[in-house]
C-alpha cells in the first residue's frame, strides 16, 4: 500500500476530511488529488504534519506499521542495567532481593518524615 493510500484510508477511519488536511498543509485539493491519481507520495516536508493531523506515527505513515514503543531510561539506569546483566542469573536474583529490601526500608523511613523531610513521631 502506498503512503497516499494510507493517508486516505486513515482519513476515512477517523472521519476526517481531505480538504481539512489540504488546508493544514496549505495546498490545493487538486494537489492532493493528483497524488492519489498518480499514486505518488506527498513531499517529505509534509509527512510530519500529515502524521500529526491523522494522529499516527511517521513509521505508520511510511511503512504501515507502528514502531514498537521505546522505553526511556536515564544514563544511571542504563549503567545499572548493564552491570546487572553482567551477573549470572543466581546473583541477579540475589541482587533483586537486596534491592527490594532496600526499597522497603526506604518506604518505611519515609513514613516518619513530615512534608519538610524532618523526623516526626
Contact map, one row per residue, 1 for C-alpha under 8 A:
1110110000000000000000000000000000000000000000000000000000000001000000000000000000000000000000000000000000000000000000000
1111110000000000000000000000000000000011100000000000000000000000000000000000000000000000000000000000000000000000000000000
1111111000000000000000000000000000000001110000000000000000001110000000000000000000000000000000000000000000000000000000000
0111111100000000000000000000000000110011110000000000000000000000000000000000000000000000000000000000000000000000000000000
1111111110000000000000000000000000010010000000000000000000000000000000000000000000000000000000000000000000000000000000000
1111111111000000000000000000000000000000000000000000000000001001000000000000000000000000000000000000000000000000000000000
0011111111100000000000000000000000000000000000000100010000001000000000000000000000000000000000000000000000000000000000000
0001111111110000010000000000000000000000000000000000000000000000000000000000000000000000000000000000000000000000000000000
0000111111111000000000000000000000000000000000000000000000000000000000000000000000000000000000000000000000000000000000000
0000011111111100000000000000000000000000000000000000010000000000000000000000000000000000000000000000000000000000000000000
0000001111111111110000000000000000000000000000000000010000000000000000000000000000000000000000000000000000000000000000000
0000000111111111100000000000000000000000000000000000000000000000000000000000000000000000000000000000000000000000000000000
0000000011111111000000000000000000000000000000000000000000000000000000000000000000000000000000000000000000000000000000000
0000000001111111000000000000000000000000000000000000010000000000000000000000000000000000000000000000000000000000000000000
0000000000111111100000000000000000000000000000000000000000000000000000000000000000000000000000000000000000000000000000000
0000000000111111110100000000000000000000000000000000000000000000000000000000000000000000000000000000000000000000000000000
0000000000110011111110000000000000000000000000000000000000000000000000000000000000000000000000000000000000000000000000000
0000000100100001111111000000100000000000000000000000000000000000000000000000000000000000000000000000000000000000000000000
0000000000000000111111100000100000000000000000000000000000000000000000000000000000000000000000000000000000000000000000000
0000000000000001111111110000000000000000000000000000000000000000000000000000000000000000000000000000000000000000000000000
0000000000000000111111111000000000000000000000000100100000000000000000000000000000000000000000000000000000000000000000000
0000000000000000011111111111100100000000000000000000000000000000000000000000000000000000000000000000000000000000000000000
0000000000000000001111111111000000000000000000000000000000000000000000000000000000000000000000000000000000000000000000000
0000000000000000000111111110000000000000000000001000000000000000000000000000000000000000000000000000000000000000000000000
0000000000000000000011111110000000000000000001001100000000000000000000000000000000000000000000000000000000000000000000000
0000000000000000000001111111000000000000000000000000000000000000000000000000000000000000000000000000000000000000000000000
0000000000000000000001111111101100000000000000000000000000000000000000000000000000000000000000000000000000000000000000000
0000000000000000000001100111111100000000000000000000000000000000000000000000000000000000000000000000000000000000000000000
0000000000000000011001000011111110000000000000000000000000000000000000000000000000000000000000000000000000000000000000000
0000000000000000000000000001111111000000000000000000000000000000000000000000000000000000000000000000000000000000000000000
0000000000000000000000000011111111100000000000000000000000000000000000000000000000000000000000000000000000000000000000000
0000000000000000000001000011111111110000010000000000000000000000000000000000000000000000000000000000000000000000000000000
0000000000000000000000000000111111111000000000000000000000000000000000000000000000000000000000000000000000000000000000000
0000000000000000000000000000011111111110000000000000000000000000000000000000000000000000000000000000000000000000000000000
0001000000000000000000000000001111111111110000000000000000000000000000000000000000000000000000000000000000000000000000000
0001100000000000000000000000000111111111000000000000000000000000000000000000000000000000000000000000000000000000000000000
0000000000000000000000000000000011111111000000000000000000000000000000000000000000000000000000000000000000000000000000000
0000000000000000000000000000000001111111000000000000000000000000000000000000000000000000000000000000000000000000000000000
0101100000000000000000000000000001111111100000000000000000000000000000000000000000000000000000000000000000000000000000000
0111000000000000000000000000000000111111110000000000000000000000000000000000000000000000000000000000000000000000000000000
0111000000000000000000000000000000100011111000000000000000000000000000000000000000000000000000000000000000000000000000000
0011000000000000000000000000000100100001111101100000000000000000000000000000000000000000000000000000000000000000000000000
0000000000000000000000000000000000000000111111100000000000000000000000000000000000000000000000000000000000000000000000000
0000000000000000000000000000000000000000011111110000000000000000000000000000000000000000000000000000000000000000000000000
0000000000000000000000000000000000000000001111110000000000000000000000000000000000000000000000000000000000000000000000000
0000000000000000000000001000000000000000011111111100000000000000000000000000000000000000000000000000000000000000000000000
0000000000000000000000000000000000000000011111111110000001001000000000000000000000000000000000000000000000000000000000000
0000000000000000000000000000000000000000000111111111000001000000000000000000000000000000000000000000000000000000000000000
0000000000000000000000011000000000000000000001111111100000000000000000000000000000000000000000000000000000000000000000000
0000001000000000000010001000000000000000000001111111110000000000000000000000000000000000000000000000000000000000000000000
0000000000000000000000000000000000000000000000111111111111001000000000000000000000000000000000000000000000000000000000000
0000000000000000000000000000000000000000000000011111111110000000000000000000000000000000000000000000000000000000000000000
0000000000000000000010000000000000000000000000001111111100000000000000000000000000000000000000000000000000000000000000000
0000001001100100000000000000000000000000000000000111111100000000000000000000000000000000000000000000000000000000000000000
0000000000000000000000000000000000000000000000000011111110000000000000000000000000000000000000000000000000000000000000000
0000000000000000000000000000000000000000000000000011111111011000000000000000000000000000000000000000000000000000000000000
0000000000000000000000000000000000000000000000000011001111111000011000000000000000000000000000000000000000000000000000000
0000000000000000000000000000000000000000000000110010000111111100000000000000000000000000000000000000000000000000000000000
0000000000000000000000000000000000000000000000000000000011111111111000000000000000000000000000000000000000000000000000000
0000000000000000000000000000000000000000000000000000000111111111111000000000000000000000000000000000000000000000000000000
0010011000000000000000000000000000000000000000100010000111111111100000000000000000000000000000000000000000000000000000000
0010000000000000000000000000000000000000000000000000000001111111000000000000000000000000000000000000000000000000000000000
0010000000000000000000000000000000000000000000000000000000111111110000000000000000000000000000000000000000000000000000000
1000010000000000000000000000000000000000000000000000000000111111110000000000000000000000000000000000000000000000000000000
0000000000000000000000000000000000000000000000000000000000111011111000000000000000000000000000000000000000000000000000000
0000000000000000000000000000000000000000000000000000000010110011111100000000000000000000000000000000000000000000000000000
0000000000000000000000000000000000000000000000000000000010110000111110000000000000000000000000000000000000000000000000000
0000000000000000000000000000000000000000000000000000000000000000011111000000000000000000000000000000000000000000000000000
0000000000000000000000000000000000000000000000000000000000000000001111100000000000000000000000000000000000000000000000000
0000000000000000000000000000000000000000000000000000000000000000000111110000000000000000000000000000000000000000000000000
0000000000000000000000000000000000000000000000000000000000000000000011111000000000000000000000000000000000000000000000000
0000000000000000000000000000000000000000000000000000000000000000000001111100000000000000000000000000000000000000000000000
0000000000000000000000000000000000000000000000000000000000000000000000111110110000000000000000000000000000000000000000000
0000000000000000000000000000000000000000000000000000000000000000000000011111110000000000000000000000000000000000000000000
0000000000000000000000000000000000000000000000000000000000000000000000001111111000000000000000000000000000000000000000000
0000000000000000000000000000000000000000000000000000000000000000000000000111111100000000000000000000000000000000000000000
0000000000000000000000000000000000000000000000000000000000000000000000001111111110000000000000000000000000000000000000000
0000000000000000000000000000000000000000000000000000000000000000000000001111111111000000000000000000000000000000000000000
0000000000000000000000000000000000000000000000000000000000000000000000000011111111100000000000000000000000000000000000000
0000000000000000000000000000000000000000000000000000000000000000000000000001111111110000000000000000000000000000000000000
0000000000000000000000000000000000000000000000000000000000000000000000000000111111111000000000000000000000000000000000000
0000000000000000000000000000000000000000000000000000000000000000000000000000011111111100000000000000000000000000000000000
0000000000000000000000000000000000000000000000000000000000000000000000000000001111111110000000000000000000000000000000000
0000000000000000000000000000000000000000000000000000000000000000000000000000000111111110000100000000000000000000000000000
0000000000000000000000000000000000000000000000000000000000000000000000000000000011111111000100000000000000000000000000000
0000000000000000000000000000000000000000000000000000000000000000000000000000000001111111000000000000000000000000000000000
0000000000000000000000000000000000000000000000000000000000000000000000000000000000111111101100000000000000000000000000000
0000000000000000000000000000000000000000000000000000000000000000000000000000000000001111111100000000000000000000000000000
0000000000000000000000000000000000000000000000000000000000000000000000000000000000000011111110000000000000000000000000000
0000000000000000000000000000000000000000000000000000000000000000000000000000000000000001111111000000000000000000000000000
0000000000000000000000000000000000000000000000000000000000000000000000000000000000000011111111100000000000000000000000000
0000000000000000000000000000000000000000000000000000000000000000000000000000000000011011111111110000000000000000000000000
0000000000000000000000000000000000000000000000000000000000000000000000000000000000000000111111111000000000000000000000000
0000000000000000000000000000000000000000000000000000000000000000000000000000000000000000011111111100000000000000000000000
0000000000000000000000000000000000000000000000000000000000000000000000000000000000000000001111111110000000000000000000000
0000000000000000000000000000000000000000000000000000000000000000000000000000000000000000000111111111000000000000000000000
0000000000000000000000000000000000000000000000000000000000000000000000000000000000000000000011111111100000000000000000000
0000000000000000000000000000000000000000000000000000000000000000000000000000000000000000000001111111110000000000000000000
0000000000000000000000000000000000000000000000000000000000000000000000000000000000000000000000111111111000000000000000000
0000000000000000000000000000000000000000000000000000000000000000000000000000000000000000000000011111111100000000000000000
0000000000000000000000000000000000000000000000000000000000000000000000000000000000000000000000001111111110000000000000000
0000000000000000000000000000000000000000000000000000000000000000000000000000000000000000000000000111111111000000000000000
0000000000000000000000000000000000000000000000000000000000000000000000000000000000000000000000000011111111100000000000000
0000000000000000000000000000000000000000000000000000000000000000000000000000000000000000000000000001111111110000000000000
0000000000000000000000000000000000000000000000000000000000000000000000000000000000000000000000000000111111111000000000000
0000000000000000000000000000000000000000000000000000000000000000000000000000000000000000000000000000011111111100000000000
0000000000000000000000000000000000000000000000000000000000000000000000000000000000000000000000000000001111111110000000000
0000000000000000000000000000000000000000000000000000000000000000000000000000000000000000000000000000000111111111000000000
0000000000000000000000000000000000000000000000000000000000000000000000000000000000000000000000000000000011111111100000000
0000000000000000000000000000000000000000000000000000000000000000000000000000000000000000000000000000000001111111100000000
0000000000000000000000000000000000000000000000000000000000000000000000000000000000000000000000000000000000111111110000000
0000000000000000000000000000000000000000000000000000000000000000000000000000000000000000000000000000000000011111110000111
0000000000000000000000000000000000000000000000000000000000000000000000000000000000000000000000000000000000001111111111110
0000000000000000000000000000000000000000000000000000000000000000000000000000000000000000000000000000000000000011111111110
0000000000000000000000000000000000000000000000000000000000000000000000000000000000000000000000000000000000000000111111000
0000000000000000000000000000000000000000000000000000000000000000000000000000000000000000000000000000000000000000111111000
0000000000000000000000000000000000000000000000000000000000000000000000000000000000000000000000000000000000000000111111100
0000000000000000000000000000000000000000000000000000000000000000000000000000000000000000000000000000000000000000111111110
0000000000000000000000000000000000000000000000000000000000000000000000000000000000000000000000000000000000000001110011111
0000000000000000000000000000000000000000000000000000000000000000000000000000000000000000000000000000000000000001110001111
0000000000000000000000000000000000000000000000000000000000000000000000000000000000000000000000000000000000000001000000111
